[in-house]
Amino acid sequence: MRIDINCDVGEGLGNEHLLMPYISSCNIACGAHAGSVEIIDKVIALAVEHNVKIGAHPSFPDRENFGRVVMEMSDNELQQSLKEQLLLFKERAALQDAIIHHVKPHGALYNLIAVNEEKAAIVVKAIQDVFDEVKLYVPYNSKIERVAQEHGIEIVYEAFADRNYNDNLTLVSRSLPYAVITEKEKVLAHVRKMTEDSMVRTVQCNEQPIKAQTFCVHGDNKYVIDILEKLHQEFVSD
């Protein structure tokens, strides 16, 4: 079974040239939690070179916490911030005649809109204010999934290759030591379970149904290259 593998990139690590050969789509930081115009331009160029689908990766405007903490913002402030991030990204992509394939919110925002319908609607509104047609990466059985579908945005179900899940399909908090999976064989078994059985084994030792069309490996995972090489060998290489 072939799968789509995506990575969050443009976050200042400078390892994109190592990641691109092993992935098929990428989510590029829009300068709010990380990155810059120069980094956006460089990573878009790399994605085009490697024929990797390009996605915008907007977030809470919180560089101090890398976008991994929910910010106290009014709905209008959040919508305006997201719109500005997406407009910037659209502008930079246009300069290289690059096609924007999708949007994937980052970190705390991604987790929040999975369970909060009001915030999910704000994200959808910001996307539709900027793009006529773009896909949205969403977690299965989430609030954002339903809101996006109601507003005519095509969704792509995403699961996390290197993150552990709770019974309610939320991701285990990064404050816990077992949130991130770093061993490539464990990542492979995790993905196999989701692709072959459409089930995920949770940290509560239960199995829950899940759908996934793309699998994320975090670019800042300490062992990201080993993991990507393993997944590429198993699911992508002929």
FIKOLZA-1660 file (N, C-alpha, C; in steps of 0.1 Angstrom, whole numbers, plus 5000, padded with zeros to 4 digits):
% residues 238
   i   px   py   pz ch aa at
   1 5008 4988 5000  A  M  N
   1 5000 5000 5000  A  M CA
   1 5009 5013 5000  A  M  C
   2 5006 5021 4991  A  R  N
   2 5014 5034 4990  A  R CA
   2 5006 5045 4998  A  R  C
   3 5014 5053 5005  A  I  N
   3 5008 5063 5013  A  I CA
   3 5014 5077 5010  A  I  C
   4 5007 5087 5014  A  D  N
   4 5012 5101 5013  A  D CA
   4 5019 5104 5027  A  D  C
   5 5031 5108 5026  A  I  N
   5 5038 5112 5038  A  I CA
   5 5041 5127 5038  A  I  C
   6 5037 5134 5049  A  N  N
   6 5039 5148 5049  A  N CA
   6 5048 5152 5061  A  N  C
   7 5054 5164 5060  A  C  N
   7 5062 5169 5071  A  C CA
   7 5059 5184 5073  A  C  C
   8 5060 5188 5086  A  D  N
   8 5059 5202 5089  A  D CA
   8 5073 5208 5087  A  D  C
   9 5074 5218 5079  A  V  N
   9 5088 5223 5075  A  V CA
   9 5088 5238 5076  A  V  C
  10 5099 5244 5072  A  G  N
  10 5100 5259 5073  A  G CA
  10 5100 5265 5087  A  G  C
  11 5104 5256 5096  A  E  N
  11 5103 5260 5110  A  E CA
  11 5117 5264 5116  A  E  C
  12 5127 5266 5107  A  G  N
  12 5140 5271 5112  A  G CA
  12 5150 5261 5114  A  G  C
  13 5147 5248 5112  A  L  N
  13 5157 5237 5114  A  L CA
  13 5167 5236 5103  A  L  C
  14 5163 5240 5091  A  G  N
  14 5172 5239 5080  A  G CA
  14 5174 5225 5074  A  G  C
  15 5166 5216 5077  A  N  N
  15 5168 5202 5073  A  N CA
  15 5159 5198 5061  A  N  C
  16 5152 5208 5055  A  E  N
  16 5143 5205 5045  A  E CA
  16 5149 5197 5033  A  E  C
  17 5161 5200 5030  A  H  N
  17 5168 5194 5018  A  H CA
  17 5170 5179 5021  A  H  C
  18 5170 5175 5034  A  L  N
  18 5172 5161 5038  A  L CA
  18 5158 5154 5038  A  L  C
  19 5147 5161 5040  A  L  N
  19 5134 5156 5042  A  L CA
  19 5127 5154 5028  A  L  C
  20 5129 5163 5019  A  M  N
  20 5121 5163 5007  A  M CA
  20 5122 5150 4998  A  M  C
  21 5133 5144 4998  A  P  N
  21 5134 5132 4989  A  P CA
  21 5125 5120 4995  A  P  C
  22 5120 5121 5007  A  Y  N
  22 5113 5110 5013  A  Y CA
  22 5098 5113 5015  A  Y  C
  23 5093 5126 5012  A  I  N
  23 5080 5129 5015  A  I CA
  23 5072 5133 5002  A  I  C
  24 5059 5133 5003  A  S  N
  24 5051 5136 4991  A  S CA
  24 5043 5149 4993  A  S  C
  25 5042 5154 5005  A  S  N
  25 5036 5167 5007  A  S CA
  25 5042 5173 5019  A  S  C
  26 5042 5187 5020  A  C  N
  26 5048 5194 5031  A  C CA
  26 5039 5205 5035  A  C  C
  27 5041 5209 5048  A  N  N
  27 5033 5220 5054  A  N CA
  27 5043 5231 5059  A  N  C
  28 5043 5242 5052  A  I  N
  28 5053 5252 5054  A  I CA
  28 5049 5263 5063  A  I  C
  29 5056 5265 5074  A  A  N
  29 5053 5276 5084  A  A CA
  29 5051 5289 5077  A  A  C
  30 5041 5297 5082  A  C  N
  30 5038 5309 5075  A  C CA
  30 5043 5321 5083  A  C  C
  31 5053 5319 5092  A  G  N
  31 5060 5330 5099  A  G CA
  31 5054 5334 5112  A  G  C
  32 5043 5327 5116  A  A  N
  32 5037 5331 5129  A  A CA
  32 5043 5324 5141  A  A  C
  33 5044 5311 5140  A  H  N
  33 5051 5303 5151  A  H CA
  33 5066 5301 5148  A  H  C
  34 5069 5302 5135  A  A  N
  34 5083 5300 5131  A  A CA
  34 5084 5304 5116  A  A  C
  35 5097 5305 5112  A  G  N
  35 5099 5308 5098  A  G CA
  35 5100 5323 5095  A  G  C
  36 5102 5326 5082  A  S  N
  36 5103 5339 5077  A  S CA
  36 5100 5339 5062  A  S  C
  37 5100 5351 5056  A  V  N
  37 5097 5352 5042  A  V CA
  37 5109 5344 5034  A  V  C
  38 5121 5346 5039  A  E  N
  38 5132 5340 5032  A  E CA
  38 5131 5325 5033  A  E  C
  39 5127 5320 5044  A  I  N
  39 5126 5305 5046  A  I CA
  39 5115 5300 5038  A  I  C
  40 5103 5307 5038  A  I  N
  40 5092 5303 5030  A  I CA
  40 5096 5301 5015  A  I  C
  41 5103 5311 5010  A  D  N
  41 5107 5311 4996  A  D CA
  41 5116 5299 4993  A  D  C
  42 5126 5297 5002  A  K  N
  42 5135 5286 5000  A  K CA
  42 5128 5272 5000  A  K  C
  43 5119 5270 5010  A  V  N
  43 5113 5257 5011  A  V CA
  43 5103 5255 5000  A  V  C
  44 5096 5265 4995  A  I  N
  44 5087 5264 4983  A  I CA
  44 5096 5259 4971  A  I  C
  45 5107 5265 4969  A  A  N
  45 5116 5262 4958  A  A CA
  45 5120 5247 4959  A  A  C
  46 5124 5243 4971  A  L  N
  46 5128 5229 4973  A  L CA
  46 5116 5219 4970  A  L  C
  47 5104 5223 4975  A  A  N
  47 5092 5215 4972  A  A CA
  47 5090 5213 4957  A  A  C
  48 5091 5224 4950  A  V  N
  48 5089 5224 4936  A  V CA
  48 5099 5215 4929  A  V  C
  49 5111 5216 4934  A  E  N
  49 5122 5208 4928  A  E CA
  49 5120 5193 4930  A  E  C
  50 5115 5190 4941  A  H  N
  50 5113 5176 4944  A  H CA
  50 5098 5171 4942  A  H  C
  51 5090 5179 4935  A  N  N
  51 5076 5176 4932  A  N CA
  51 5068 5171 4944  A  N  C
  52 5070 5179 4955  A  V  N
  52 5063 5177 4967  A  V CA
  52 5051 5187 4968  A  V  C
  53 5040 5182 4971  A  K  N
  53 5028 5190 4973  A  K CA
  53 5030 5201 4984  A  K  C
  54 5026 5213 4981  A  I  N
  54 5029 5224 4990  A  I CA
  54 5016 5228 4998  A  I  C
  55 5018 5229 5011  A  G  N
  55 5007 5233 5020  A  G CA
  55 5012 5245 5029  A  G  C
  56 5002 5253 5032  A  A  N
  56 5004 5264 5042  A  A CA
  56 5002 5259 5056  A  A  C
  57 5010 5263 5065  A  H  N
  57 5010 5258 5079  A  H CA
  57 5008 5269 5089  A  H  C
  58 4996 5275 5089  A  P  N
  58 4993 5287 5098  A  P CA
  58 4992 5282 5113  A  P  C
  59 4992 5292 5122  A  S  N
  59 4992 5289 5136  A  S CA
  59 4988 5301 5144  A  S  C
  60 4987 5299 5157  A  F  N
  60 4987 5310 5166  A  F CA
  60 5000 5318 5164  A  F  C
  61 4999 5331 5165  A  P  N
  61 5011 5340 5163  A  P CA
  61 5019 5340 5176  A  P  C
  62 5026 5329 5179  A  D  N
  62 5033 5327 5192  A  D CA
  62 5046 5320 5190  A  D  C
  63 5056 5328 5186  A  R  N
  63 5069 5322 5184  A  R CA
  63 5076 5317 5197  A  R  C
  64 5072 5324 5208  A  E  N
  64 5078 5320 5221  A  E CA
  64 5075 5306 5224  A  E  C
  65 5063 5301 5222  A  N  N
  65 5059 5287 5225  A  N CA
  65 5058 5278 5213  A  N  C
  66 5063 5283 5202  A  F  N
  66 5063 5275 5189  A  F CA
  66 5049 5271 5185  A  F  C
  67 5039 5279 5189  A  G  N
  67 5026 5277 5184  A  G CA
  67 5020 5264 5191  A  G  C
  68 5025 5260 5202  A  R  N
  68 5021 5248 5208  A  R CA
  68 5013 5250 5221  A  R  C
  69 5009 5263 5223  A  V  N
  69 5001 5267 5235  A  V CA
  69 4989 5275 5229  A  V  C
  70 4977 5272 5234  A  V  N
  70 4965 5280 5230  A  V CA
  70 4966 5294 5235  A  V  C
  71 4965 5304 5226  A  M  N
  71 4966 5318 5229  A  M CA
  71 4952 5323 5232  A  M  C
  72 4952 5333 5241  A  E  N
  72 4940 5340 5244  A  E CA
  72 4938 5351 5234  A  E  C
  73 4930 5349 5224  A  M  N
  73 4928 5359 5214  A  M CA
  73 4913 5360 5211  A  M  C
  74 4908 5372 5207  A  S  N
  74 4894 5373 5202  A  S CA
  74 4893 5365 5189  A  S  C
  75 4880 5362 5186  A  D  N
  75 4878 5355 5173  A  D CA
  75 4883 5364 5161  A  D  C
  76 4880 5377 5162  A  N  N
  76 4884 5386 5151  A  N CA
  76 4900 5387 5150  A  N  C
  77 4906 5387 5161  A  E  N
  77 4921 5387 5161  A  E CA
  77 4927 5374 5155  A  E  C
  78 4921 5363 5159  A  L  N
  78 4926 5351 5153  A  L CA
  78 4923 5350 5138  A  L  C
  79 4911 5353 5134  A  Q  N
  79 4908 5353 5120  A  Q CA
  79 4917 5362 5112  A  Q  C
  80 4920 5374 5117  A  Q  N
  80 4928 5383 5110  A  Q CA
  80 4942 5378 5109  A  Q  C
  81 4947 5372 5120  A  S  N
  81 4961 5367 5120  A  S CA
  81 4962 5356 5109  A  S  C
  82 4952 5347 5109  A  L  N
  82 4953 5336 5100  A  L CA
  82 4952 5341 5086  A  L  C
  83 4943 5350 5083  A  K  N
  83 4942 5356 5070  A  K CA
  83 4955 5362 5065  A  K  C
  84 4962 5369 5074  A  E  N
  84 4974 5376 5070  A  E CA
  84 4985 5365 5067  A  E  C
  85 4985 5355 5075  A  Q  N
  85 4995 5344 5073  A  Q CA
  85 4993 5337 5059  A  Q  C
  86 4980 5334 5056  A  L  N
  86 4977 5328 5044  A  L CA
  86 4979 5337 5031  A  L  C
  87 4976 5349 5033  A  L  N
  87 4978 5359 5022  A  L CA
  87 4993 5360 5019  A  L  C
  88 5001 5361 5029  A  L  N
  88 5016 5361 5028  A  L CA
  88 5021 5348 5020  A  L  C
  89 5016 5337 5024  A  F  N
  89 5020 5325 5018  A  F CA
  89 5016 5324 5004  A  F  C
  90 5003 5328 5001  A  K  N
  90 4998 5328 4987  A  K CA
  90 5007 5337 4979  A  K  C
  91 5011 5349 4984  A  E  N
  91 5019 5358 4976  A  E CA
  91 5033 5352 4973  A  E  C
  92 5039 5346 4983  A  R  N
  92 5052 5340 4981  A  R CA
  92 5051 5328 4971  A  R  C
  93 5041 5320 4972  A  A  N
  93 5040 5309 4962  A  A CA
  93 5038 5314 4948  A  A  C
  94 5030 5325 4947  A  A  N
  94 5027 5330 4933  A  A CA
  94 5040 5335 4927  A  A  C
  95 5049 5340 4934  A  L  N
  95 5062 5345 4929  A  L CA
  95 5070 5334 4922  A  L  C
  96 5067 5322 4926  A  Q  N
  96 5074 5310 4920  A  Q CA
  96 5065 5302 4911  A  Q  C
  97 5053 5307 4909  A  D  N
  97 5043 5300 4901  A  D CA
  97 5041 5286 4907  A  D  C
  98 5041 5285 4920  A  A  N
  98 5039 5273 4928  A  A CA
  98 5024 5271 4931  A  A  C
  99 5019 5259 4930  A  I  N
  99 5005 5256 4933  A  I CA
  99 5004 5252 4948  A  I  C
 100 4995 5259 4955  A  I  N
 100 4992 5256 4969  A  I CA
 100 4981 5245 4969  A  I  C
 101 4985 5233 4974  A  H  N
 101 4977 5221 4974  A  H CA
 101 4967 5221 4986  A  H  C
 102 4972 5225 4998  A  H  N
 102 4964 5223 5010  A  H CA
 102 4968 5233 5021  A  H  C
 103 4960 5233 5031  A  V  N
 103 4963 5241 5043  A  V CA
 103 4963 5231 5055  A  V  C
 104 4972 5232 5064  A  K  N
 104 4972 5224 5076  A  K CA
 104 4976 5232 5088  A  K  C
 105 4966 5236 5097  A  P  N
 105 4969 5243 5109  A  P CA
 105 4980 5236 5117  A  P  C
 106 4987 5244 5125  A  H  N
 106 4998 5239 5133  A  H CA
 106 4995 5238 5148  A  H  C
 107 5001 5228 5154  A  G  N
 107 5002 5227 5168  A  G CA
 107 4989 5228 5176  A  G  C
 108 4989 5238 5186  A  A  N
 108 4978 5240 5195  A  A CA
 108 4965 5244 5187  A  A  C
 109 4967 5251 5176  A  L  N
 109 4955 5255 5168  A  L CA
 109 4949 5243 5161  A  L  C
 110 4957 5234 5156  A  Y  N
 110 4952 5221 5150  A  Y CA
 110 4945 5213 5160  A  Y  C
 111 4950 5212 5172  A  N  N
 111 4944 5204 5183  A  N CA
 111 4931 5210 5188  A  N  C
 112 4931 5224 5188  A  L  N
 112 4919 5231 5193  A  L CA
 112 4907 5230 5183  A  L  C
 113 4910 5231 5170  A  I  N
 113 4898 5231 5161  A  I CA
 113 4893 5216 5159  A  I  C
 114 4901 5207 5164  A  A  N
 114 4896 5193 5163  A  A CA
 114 4884 5191 5173  A  A  C
 115 4884 5199 5183  A  V  N
 115 4873 5197 5194  A  V CA
 115 4864 5209 5196  A  V  C
 116 4868 5221 5190  A  N  N
 116 4861 5233 5192  A  N CA
 116 4855 5238 5179  A  N  C
 117 4841 5237 5178  A  E  N
 117 4835 5240 5165  A  E CA
 117 4836 5255 5162  A  E  C
 118 4835 5264 5172  A  E  N
 118 4836 5278 5170  A  E CA
 118 4849 5282 5164  A  E  C
 119 4860 5277 5169  A  K  N
 119 4873 5280 5164  A  K CA
 119 4875 5274 5150  A  K  C
 120 4870 5262 5148  A  A  N
 120 4870 5256 5135  A  A CA
 120 4864 5264 5125  A  A  C
 121 4853 5271 5128  A  A  N
 121 4846 5279 5118  A  A CA
 121 4855 5291 5115  A  A  C
 122 4862 5296 5124  A  I  N
 122 4871 5308 5122  A  I CA
 122 4882 5304 5112  A  I  C
 123 4888 5292 5114  A  V  N
 123 4898 5287 5105  A  V CA
 123 4893 5286 5091  A  V  C
 124 4881 5280 5089  A  V  N
 124 4875 5278 5076  A  V CA
 124 4872 5292 5070  A  V  C
 125 4867 5301 5077  A  K  N
 125 4864 5314 5072  A  K CA
 125 4877 5321 5067  A  K  C
 126 4888 5320 5074  A  A  N
 126 4901 5326 5070  A  A CA
 126 4905 5319 5057  A  A  C
 127 4904 5306 5056  A  I  N
 127 4909 5299 5044  A  I CA
 127 4900 5304 5032  A  I  C
 128 4887 5305 5034  A  Q  N
 128 4879 5308 5022  A  Q CA
 128 4880 5323 5019  A  Q  C
 129 4885 5331 5028  A  D  N
 129 4887 5345 5025  A  D CA
 129 4899 5347 5015  A  D  C
 130 4908 5337 5015  A  V  N
 130 4921 5338 5008  A  V CA
 130 4921 5329 4996  A  V  C
 131 4916 5317 4997  A  F  N
 131 4917 5307 4986  A  F CA
 131 4903 5304 4980  A  F  C
 132 4903 5303 4966  A  D  N
 132 4891 5298 4959  A  D CA
 132 4889 5283 4961  A  D  C
 133 4901 5276 4960  A  E  N
 133 4900 5262 4961  A  E CA
 133 4913 5257 4967  A  E  C
 134 4912 5250 4978  A  V  N
 134 4924 5244 4984  A  V CA
 134 4919 5233 4994  A  V  C
 135 4927 5223 4996  A  K  N
 135 4923 5212 5004  A  K CA
 135 4927 5215 5019  A  K  C
 136 4921 5208 5028  A  L  N
 136 4924 5210 5042  A  L CA
 136 4927 5197 5049  A  L  C
 137 4939 5196 5055  A  Y  N
 137 4943 5184 5062  A  Y CA
 137 4936 5184 5076  A  Y  C
 138 4929 5174 5079  A  V  N
 138 4921 5174 5092  A  V CA
 138 4922 5160 5099  A  V  C
 139 4921 5159 5112  A  P  N
 139 4920 5146 5119  A  P CA
 139 4906 5140 5117  A  P  C
 140 4906 5127 5117  A  Y  N
 140 4893 5120 5115  A  Y CA
 140 4884 5122 5127  A  Y  C
 141 4871 5123 5124  A  N  N
 141 4861 5124 5134  A  N CA
 141 4863 5136 5143  A  N  C
 142 4866 5148 5136  A  S  N
 142 4868 5160 5144  A  S CA
 142 4858 5171 5140  A  S  C
 143 4858 5181 5148  A  K  N
 143 4849 5193 5145  A  K CA
 143 4853 5200 5132  A  K  C
 144 4865 5202 5130  A  I  N
 144 4870 5208 5118  A  I CA
 144 4866 5201 5106  A  I  C
 145 4866 5188 5106  A  E  N
 145 4862 5179 5095  A  E CA
 145 4848 5183 5091  A  E  C
 146 4839 5183 5101  A  R  N
 146 4825 5186 5098  A  R CA
 146 4822 5200 5093  A  R  C
 147 4829 5210 5099  A  V  N
 147 4827 5224 5095  A  V CA
 147 4832 5226 5081  A  V  C
 148 4844 5220 5078  A  A  N
 148 4849 5222 5065  A  A CA
 148 4840 5216 5054  A  A  C
 149 4835 5204 5057  A  Q  N
 149 4826 5198 5047  A  Q CA
 149 4813 5206 5045  A  Q  C
 150 4808 5212 5056  A  E  N
 150 4796 5220 5055  A  E CA
 150 4798 5232 5046  A  E  C
 151 4811 5237 5046  A  H  N
 151 4814 5249 5038  A  H CA
 151 4821 5246 5025  A  H  C
 152 4820 5234 5021  A  G  N
 152 4825 5230 5007  A  G CA
 152 4840 5229 5005  A  G  C
 153 4847 5228 5016  A  I  N
 153 4862 5226 5015  A  I CA
 153 4865 5211 5014  A  I  C
 154 4873 5207 5005  A  E  N
 154 4877 5193 5004  A  E CA
 154 4886 5190 5015  A  E  C
 155 4884 5179 5022  A  I  N
 155 4892 5175 5033  A  I CA
 155 4901 5163 5029  A  I  C
 156 4912 5162 5036  A  V  N
 156 4921 5151 5035  A  V CA
 156 4924 5146 5049  A  V  C
 157 4920 5134 5052  A  Y  N
 157 4922 5129 5066  A  Y CA
 157 4937 5126 5069  A  Y  C
 158 4941 5132 5080  A  E  N
 158 4955 5131 5084  A  E CA
 158 4956 5123 5097  A  E  C
 159 4966 5115 5098  A  A  N
 159 4970 5108 5110  A  A CA
 159 4985 5111 5113  A  A  C
 160 4989 5108 5125  A  F  N
 160 5003 5111 5128  A  F CA
 160 5011 5099 5130  A  F  C
 161 5021 5097 5122  A  A  N
 161 5030 5085 5122  A  A CA
 161 5038 5085 5135  A  A  C
 162 5042 5096 5140  A  D  N
 162 5052 5097 5151  A  D CA
 162 5046 5102 5164  A  D  C
 163 5032 5102 5165  A  R  N
 163 5026 5107 5178  A  R CA
 163 5016 5096 5183  A  R  C
 164 5016 5095 5196  A  N  N
 164 5006 5086 5202  A  N CA
 164 4993 5092 5204  A  N  C
 165 4982 5084 5205  A  Y  N
 165 4968 5088 5205  A  Y CA
 165 4962 5084 5218  A  Y  C
 166 4952 5092 5223  A  N  N
 166 4943 5089 5233  A  N CA
 166 4931 5082 5228  A  N  C
 167 4922 5076 5236  A  D  N
 167 4910 5069 5232  A  D CA
 167 4901 5078 5224  A  D  C
 168 4900 5091 5226  A  N  N
 168 4891 5100 5219  A  N CA
 168 4898 5105 5206  A  N  C
 169 4909 5099 5202  A  L  N
 169 4916 5103 5190  A  L CA
 169 4923 5116 5191  A  L  C
 170 4924 5122 5203  A  T  N
 170 4933 5134 5205  A  T CA
 170 4947 5129 5206  A  T  C
 171 4956 5138 5203  A  L  N
 171 4970 5134 5205  A  L CA
 171 4975 5135 5219  A  L  C
 172 4983 5126 5224  A  V  N
 172 4988 5127 5237  A  V CA
 172 4996 5140 5239  A  V  C
 173 4994 5147 5250  A  S  N
 173 5000 5160 5252  A  S CA
 173 5015 5159 5252  A  S  C
 174 5021 5169 5245  A  R  N
 174 5036 5169 5245  A  R CA
 174 5042 5171 5258  A  R  C
 175 5035 5174 5268  A  S  N
 175 5040 5175 5282  A  S CA
 175 5043 5161 5288  A  S  C
 176 5038 5151 5281  A  L  N
 176 5041 5137 5286  A  L CA
 176 5052 5131 5278  A  L  C
 177 5060 5123 5285  A  P  N
 177 5072 5117 5279  A  P CA
 177 5070 5108 5267  A  P  C
 178 5058 5102 5267  A  Y  N
 178 5055 5092 5256  A  Y CA
 178 5046 5098 5245  A  Y  C
 179 5046 5111 5244  A  A  N
 179 5038 5118 5233  A  A CA
 179 5043 5115 5219  A  A  C
 180 5056 5115 5218  A  V  N
 180 5062 5114 5205  A  V CA
 180 5069 5100 5204  A  V  C
 181 5067 5094 5192  A  I  N
 181 5073 5081 5189  A  I CA
 181 5086 5083 5182  A  I  C
 182 5097 5078 5187  A  T  N
 182 5110 5081 5180  A  T CA
 182 5116 5069 5174  A  T  C
 183 5112 5057 5178  A  E  N
 183 5118 5045 5172  A  E CA
 183 5111 5041 5159  A  E  C
 184 5119 5040 5149  A  K  N
 184 5114 5038 5135  A  K CA
 184 5105 5025 5134  A  K  C
 185 5109 5014 5141  A  E  N
 185 5101 5002 5140  A  E CA
 185 5087 5004 5147  A  E  C
 186 5087 5012 5158  A  K  N
 186 5074 5014 5164  A  K CA
 186 5065 5023 5155  A  K  C
 187 5072 5033 5149  A  V  N
 187 5064 5042 5139  A  V CA
 187 5059 5033 5128  A  V  C
 188 5067 5024 5123  A  L  N
 188 5062 5016 5112  A  L CA
 188 5050 5007 5116  A  L  C
 189 5051 5001 5128  A  A  N
 189 5040 4993 5133  A  A CA
 189 5027 5001 5135  A  A  C
 190 5029 5014 5140  A  H  N
 190 5018 5023 5142  A  H CA
 190 5011 5026 5129  A  H  C
 191 5019 5029 5119  A  V  N
 191 5013 5032 5106  A  V CA
 191 5007 5020 5099  A  V  C
 192 5013 5009 5100  A  R  N
 192 5007 4996 5095  A  R CA
 192 4994 4994 5101  A  R  C
 193 4992 4996 5114  A  K  N
 193 4979 4993 5120  A  K CA
 193 4969 5002 5114  A  K  C
 194 4972 5015 5112  A  M  N
 194 4963 5024 5107  A  M CA
 194 4959 5022 5092  A  M  C
 195 4969 5018 5084  A  T  N
 195 4967 5016 5070  A  T CA
 195 4960 5002 5067  A  T  C
 196 4964 4992 5074  A  E  N
 196 4959 4978 5071  A  E CA
 196 4946 4975 5078  A  E  C
 197 4944 4981 5090  A  D  N
 197 4932 4978 5098  A  D CA
 197 4923 4989 5100  A  D  C
 198 4927 5001 5096  A  S  N
 198 4920 5014 5099  A  S CA
 198 4917 5015 5114  A  S  C
 199 4927 5011 5122  A  M  N
 199 4926 5012 5136  A  M CA
 199 4939 5018 5142  A  M  C
 200 4938 5025 5153  A  V  N
 200 4950 5029 5160  A  V CA
 200 4949 5024 5174  A  V  C
 201 4961 5020 5179  A  R  N
 201 4962 5015 5193  A  R CA
 201 4966 5027 5201  A  R  C
 202 4958 5029 5212  A  T  N
 202 4959 5041 5220  A  T CA
 202 4968 5038 5232  A  T  C
 203 4972 5049 5239  A  V  N
 203 4980 5047 5251  A  V CA
 203 4972 5041 5262  A  V  C
 204 4959 5041 5261  A  Q  N
 204 4951 5034 5271  A  Q CA
 204 4949 5019 5267  A  Q  C
 205 4957 5015 5257  A  C  N
 205 4958 5001 5253  A  C CA
 205 4945 4996 5247  A  C  C
 206 4937 5005 5241  A  N  N
 206 4925 5001 5233  A  N CA
 206 4928 5004 5218  A  N  C
 207 4919 4999 5210  A  E  N
 207 4920 5001 5195  A  E CA
 207 4907 5009 5191  A  E  C
 208 4910 5020 5184  A  Q  N
 208 4899 5029 5179  A  Q CA
 208 4900 5030 5164  A  Q  C
 209 4888 5031 5158  A  P  N
 209 4888 5033 5143  A  P CA
 209 4893 5046 5139  A  P  C
 210 4900 5047 5128  A  I  N
 210 4906 5059 5123  A  I CA
 210 4907 5059 5108  A  I  C
 211 4906 5070 5101  A  K  N
 211 4909 5071 5087  A  K CA
 211 4920 5080 5084  A  K  C
 212 4929 5077 5075  A  A  N
 212 4940 5085 5071  A  A CA
 212 4944 5084 5057  A  A  C
 213 4945 5095 5050  A  Q  N
 213 4950 5096 5037  A  Q CA
 213 4964 5101 5035  A  Q  C
 214 4968 5108 5046  A  T  N
 214 4982 5113 5047  A  T CA
 214 4987 5111 5061  A  T  C
 215 5000 5109 5062  A  F  N
 215 5006 5106 5075  A  F CA
 215 5017 5116 5078  A  F  C
 216 5016 5123 5089  A  C  N
 216 5026 5133 5093  A  C CA
 216 5038 5127 5101  A  C  C
 217 5050 5131 5097  A  V  N
 217 5062 5129 5105  A  V CA
 217 5067 5142 5108  A  V  C
 218 5069 5146 5121  A  H  N
 218 5074 5159 5125  A  H CA
 218 5088 5161 5121  A  H  C
 219 5090 5173 5114  A  G  N
 219 5104 5176 5110  A  G CA
 219 5114 5178 5121  A  G  C
 220 5109 5181 5133  A  D  N
 220 5117 5183 5145  A  D CA
 220 5119 5170 5153  A  D  C
 221 5113 5159 5148  A  N  N
 221 5116 5146 5155  A  N CA
 221 5131 5143 5154  A  N  C
 222 5137 5140 5166  A  K  N
 222 5151 5137 5166  A  K CA
 222 5156 5127 5156  A  K  C
 223 5147 5117 5153  A  Y  N
 223 5151 5107 5144  A  Y CA
 223 5143 5107 5131  A  Y  C
 224 5139 5119 5126  A  V  N
 224 5130 5121 5115  A  V CA
 224 5136 5114 5102  A  V  C
 225 5149 5115 5100  A  I  N
 225 5154 5109 5087  A  I CA
 225 5153 5094 5088  A  I  C
 226 5157 5088 5099  A  D  N
 226 5156 5073 5100  A  D CA
 226 5141 5069 5098  A  D  C
 227 5132 5076 5104  A  I  N
 227 5118 5073 5103  A  I CA
 227 5113 5074 5089  A  I  C
 228 5116 5085 5082  A  L  N
 228 5112 5087 5068  A  L CA
 228 5118 5077 5059  A  L  C
 229 5131 5074 5061  A  E  N
 229 5137 5064 5052  A  E CA
 229 5129 5050 5054  A  E  C
 230 5126 5047 5066  A  K  N
 230 5119 5034 5068  A  K CA
 230 5105 5034 5062  A  K  C
 231 5097 5045 5064  A  L  N
 231 5084 5046 5058  A  L CA
 231 5084 5046 5043  A  L  C
 232 5094 5053 5038  A  H  N
 232 5096 5054 5023  A  H CA
 232 5099 5041 5017  A  H  C
 233 5107 5033 5024  A  Q  N
 233 5111 5020 5019  A  Q CA
 233 5099 5011 5020  A  Q  C
 234 5091 5012 5030  A  E  N
 234 5080 5003 5032  A  E CA
 234 5068 5006 5023  A  E  C
 235 5065 5019 5022  A  F  N
 235 5052 5023 5016  A  F CA
 235 5053 5030 5003  A  F  C
 236 5065 5035 4999  A  V  N
 236 5066 5043 4987  A  V CA
 236 5075 5037 4976  A  V  C
 237 5086 5032 4980  A  S  N
 237 5095 5026 4970  A  S CA
 237 5089 5015 4963  A  S  C
 238 5092 5014 4950  A  D  N
 238 5087 5003 4942  A  D CA
 238 5096 4990 4944  A  D  C
% end
